[in-house]
Amino acid sequence: QVQLVESGGGLVQAGGSLRLSCATSARTFSTYTMGWFRQAPGQEREFVATIGRFSYNTNYVDSVKGRFTISRDNAKNTVYLQMNSLKPEGTAVYYCAADTIQDRVVRRIPSYWGQGTQVTGSS
């Protein structure tokens, strides 16, 4: 079993920044594709970003391109989501996900989900 623990959420005004972290217990973290998703109240869970086992392999939903950056630190078994220029509509619970098969993360059916961290934007 792989445990994922998100942290770094909070309240931020429009235009502000936050960095989310996802710490994992994976014994072979470098073999996992990691992802970030978010779910606003009353909405379906939405893809935000993924990063493959090679750091150059990243994907983002169009609405966050140029503002959010996903990265990983294999030495710390941790993936990050740097969020800049936050918008009120970004308010959601943000979830970390992991799977050794990249397509399972992209298809939103990863083997492992974290419990989420709340991000609240205000204006």
Helices and strands as residue ranges (DSSP letters): E 4-7, E 10-13, E 18-24, G 29-31, E 33-39, E 46-51, E 58-60, G 62-64, E 68-73, E 78-83, G 88-90, E 92-99, H 102-106, E 112-113, E 117-122
